[in-house]
Amino acid sequence: MPRPIVAHIRPDAVHHNLEIVREKAARSRVWAVVKANAYGHGIERIFPGLASADGIALLDLDEAVRVRELGWDKPVLLLEGVFEPADVALVERHRLTVAVHCDAQLDLLIAAKPRRPIDIQLKMNSGMNRLGFRPDAFRAAWERAASAPSIGKITLMTHFANADEGEIDWQLDRFDAATDGIPGERTLSNSAGVLWHPNAHRDWVRPGTILYGASPTGASRHIADVRLRAAMTLTSRIIGVQTLTPEETVGYGRKFTVDRKMRIGVVACGYADGYPRHAPTGTPIAVDGVRTRVVGRVSMDMLTVDLTPCPNAGIGSSVELWGDQVRVDDVAEAAGTIGYELMCALARRVPVEIVPPEAANARPAPLRTGSYGR
Ligand SMILES: *Cc1c(COP(=O)(O)O)cnc(C)c1O
């Protein structure tokens, strides 16, 4: 019998979240961002949920080829463009759209002799200071691209540094000033832009994390009003119970001391499954649908929970590490990271089941409130 841990992946949740993106950015087309193997969900697994997207964006050529092999006929965007001349043949064969963020990439495409011009997204560094042409170099780059026979449609692109926590106008103003009068579609917004900056929706939006039901800020309270569904649910079971008396401690490092008689459940999930070792005592977790808390240090294959709010729980009880009952963002926040990282870090050893649409339509069981956690 395998360990009871399993990740359920719901393509229908991705479809549902994509519909929410459509409502929010009703006049824009949507690049569904599936980089990092669909944020750890598996491109093939969530693929059925992407049907209504207008394009798929990612950054590994290998992932782009997989998307084509799945039968995706609409645009595919390489968010970081090509890395070497040999990539151009695959770009051509699979009709990929490529970001162009620097002169070296532009040189490479201008020198290429594709049979059909390659569509590009010319990227401006409007303040993120990662990839892109600086605003004062952008027009010249566009002119070079526009006169190159090997380059087709040119879309103007930038990326926000702070759309989740603050202002974007300083970047928007730079972008608009530097692209004034340049023809072509615009694409600026990630998930945070979709949710909170309608003035930046423009022609195409590029949501990633909200398609999977996680918050761009890393805190679920910021998306409490958005009705997103978790595309990944990580569950396991209680495999051991200890009843402890005051002064006893739990786990490695003796990080948690019991202050009254307490039942502790041992869950088959640890950091080798992708659960963050930094999750401290108090990190939310659900046992039999009751919210409680992790106590003590997370070990490689196990972690321990306080069973006080769920006195009927015992060996075999179901545990949700994250999903619709406990948001991945809340686990991440407690551990000092963001949901993106936890989803991407789901370990290979965790068995994955794809939830078919009929099962996905059933609403998740309502969460009963325990005495711990938020
Ligand atoms: C990852 C990425 C996105 C999506 O970001 P989210 O915060 O996950 O919505 C959009 N655009 C670019 C260029 C990206 O690299």
The ligand as an ORCA input file, in Angstrom:
! r2SCAN-3c Opt
* xyz 0 1
  C       5.255     34.594    -14.790
  C       4.892     35.715    -15.657
  C       3.563     36.159    -15.725
  C       2.477     35.613    -14.826
  O       2.670     36.098    -13.524
  P       1.617     35.795    -12.349
  O       2.037     36.662    -11.233
  O       1.766     34.352    -12.021
  O       0.279     36.122    -12.888
  C       3.262     37.170    -16.627
  N       4.210     37.709    -17.414
  C       5.502     37.320    -17.364
  C       6.509     37.974    -18.246
  C       5.880     36.321    -16.491
  O       7.152     35.922    -16.450
*
